């Protein structure tokens, strides 16, 4: 028996719903990357996307730096106020893809199995 239902993945991480007694638990998403796991609601995923966008904005002055893809000086806030992550620009791009891909798949599924059903 499969204990998860995968939502989205990339080379950096994965997101999925947990199953409990063959029922998919849809109220929270498990997001795993860089040996770190977050168990977030859709609202918290949206907050995380905002944190990622703010991190890009705060570090836009690094556009001309040759080390921007390798430097670990970028502080990424998370929806968990006690947790911030130090990430490279490449990791930040991968987390962005993971979060946005997850949100897209959730919205698509909500539409297809919700108002999109005839």
Phi, psi and omega per residue, in radians:
X1 nan 2.274 3.127
X2 -1.334 2.272 -3.094
X3 -1.671 -0.059 3.115
X4 -2.345 2.813 2.982
X5 -2.183 1.869 -3.078
X6 -1.150 2.435 3.107
X7 -1.800 -0.895 -3.054
X8 -2.766 2.675 3.033
X9 -2.665 2.738 2.962
X10 -2.451 -3.019 -3.110
X11 -1.157 -0.252 -3.049
X12 -1.701 -0.528 -3.065
X13 -2.968 -2.940 -3.088
X14 -2.610 2.780 3.015
X15 -2.355 2.542 -3.126
X16 -2.804 2.849 2.976
X17 -1.676 2.540 3.013
X18 -1.442 2.654 3.001
X19 -1.926 2.450 3.051
X20 -2.320 2.106 -3.101
X21 0.877 0.850 3.083
X22 1.182 0.141 3.077
X23 -1.845 2.372 3.096
X24 -1.429 2.226 3.135
X25 -1.561 1.835 -2.990
X26 -1.616 -0.095 -3.047
X27 -1.368 -0.314 3.126
X28 -2.460 2.665 3.136
X29 -2.008 2.335 3.018
X30 -1.544 2.117 3.132
X31 -2.020 2.130 -3.087
X32 -2.210 2.231 3.028
X33 -2.759 2.638 3.098
X34 0.837 0.846 -3.131
X35 0.981 0.426 -3.130
X36 -2.186 2.420 3.103
X37 -2.150 2.391 3.042
X38 -2.143 2.394 3.095
X39 -1.972 1.740 -2.915
X40 -2.156 2.572 2.987
X41 -1.347 2.947 3.100
X42 -1.074 -0.681 3.100
X43 -1.060 -0.739 3.111
X44 -1.189 -0.599 3.041
X45 -1.090 -0.707 3.089
X46 -1.113 -0.682 3.070
X47 -1.123 -0.682 3.131
X48 -1.124 -0.705 3.089
X49 -1.041 -0.705 3.095
X50 -1.125 -0.719 3.103
X51 -1.064 -0.695 3.130
X52 -1.139 -0.794 3.114
X53 -1.065 -0.700 3.116
X54 -1.149 -0.642 3.110
X55 -1.125 -0.741 3.072
X56 -1.051 -0.775 -3.120
X57 -1.117 -0.788 -3.131
X58 -1.096 -0.483 -3.046
X59 -1.911 0.344 -3.138
X60 -1.187 -0.369 3.118
X61 -1.251 -0.083 3.123
X62 -1.600 0.145 -3.030
X63 -1.001 -0.592 -3.097
X64 -1.624 -0.011 -3.071
X65 -1.379 2.321 3.124
X66 -1.231 -0.362 -3.073
X67 -1.702 0.061 -3.012
X68 -1.039 -0.447 -3.135
X69 -1.440 -0.180 -3.048
X70 -2.126 -0.332 -3.076
X71 -1.174 2.411 3.118
X72 -1.815 0.623 -3.098
X73 -1.657 -0.029 -3.096
X74 -1.472 2.159 -3.140
X75 -1.716 2.009 3.139
X76 -1.763 2.002 3.042
X77 -1.258 2.713 3.105
X78 -2.189 2.953 3.079
X79 -1.127 -0.273 3.080
X80 -1.578 1.864 -2.989
X81 -1.018 -0.395 -3.132
X82 -1.485 -0.115 -3.015
X83 -2.160 2.148 2.966
X84 -2.146 2.652 -3.126
X85 -2.076 2.448 2.988
X86 -1.625 2.103 -3.057
X87 -2.326 2.658 2.990
X88 -1.415 2.954 3.101
X89 -1.118 -0.662 3.105
X90 -1.098 -0.747 3.113
X91 -1.139 -0.696 3.120
X92 -1.068 -0.737 3.077
X93 -1.102 -0.699 3.129
X94 -1.191 -0.694 3.093
X95 -1.143 -0.716 3.099
X96 -1.016 -0.827 3.121
X97 -1.066 -0.739 -3.120
X98 -1.107 -0.812 -3.125
X99 -1.197 -0.801 -3.130
X100 -1.171 -0.665 3.088
X101 -1.123 -0.692 3.106
X102 -1.118 -0.842 3.138
X103 -1.088 -0.677 3.107
X104 -1.100 -0.812 -3.124
X105 -1.129 -0.649 3.100
X106 -1.134 -0.809 3.136
X107 -1.109 -0.717 3.119
X108 -1.100 -0.803 3.132
X109 -1.107 -0.730 3.101
X110 -1.058 -0.702 -3.141
X111 -1.226 -0.871 -3.070
X112 -1.081 -0.721 -3.090
X113 -1.717 0.091 3.115
X114 -2.030 -1.930 -3.055
X115 -1.188 -0.309 3.126
X116 -1.350 -0.231 3.132
X117 -1.350 2.399 3.104
X118 -1.881 nan nan
